[in-house]
Amino acid sequence: MYDRIAARDPWVPYRIDLPAEASKPPDRGTNPVPGPEPAQHLPGLLGVELDHVDGQSVTARLVIRRELLAPTGYLHAATLVALADTACGYGTLAGLPDSAPGFTTLELKSNFLATARQGVLLCHAQRRHGGQTTQVWDAEVTCDQRMLALFRCTQLVLGAERSPGEREAKT
């Protein structure tokens, strides 16, 4: 299958040969693969730009480029998930109680409705539930006003404590 993809598009790297020194265990604090240092976190590596962030909503964008496409030439599904999850994650961080050290994702779901090859992805995320122990976020990803994906995630607020029998606040 990879040979067929590569024959269609010779750019597709279906086999990666790393230099011999890259296969050795790296010393702590060094980059095992020669070349520029990677971005500090996935959103920076992908090129995600945050236009607006608060504890209720987030707007983010990502310019589609060749590295974000699948071997088919269309946008890779993981690109859409990463953009939506990043937007929801930054919103969750902005809306954490002061006593919470962080959060972790309990569940995420995405529905892919369309795809794209070029343009700018725009993600609008909105908090749907903000309780003491969980947050639920919805996101929509569009390109040129065309809906590409719907996304929902549930975040667990770390370190959150509730009294027994106490119900979560509805927002």
Secondary structure, DSSP 4 states (H G I P E B T S, - for coil): -HHHHHHH-TTS--S----GGGGSPPPTTS-SSSSSPPPSSHHHHHT-EEEEE-SSEEEEEEE--GGGB-TTSSB-HHHHHHHHHHHHHHHHHHT--TT--EEEEEEEEEEE----SSSEEEEEEEEEEE-SSEEEEEEEEEETTEEEEEEEEEEEEET----TTPPPPP-
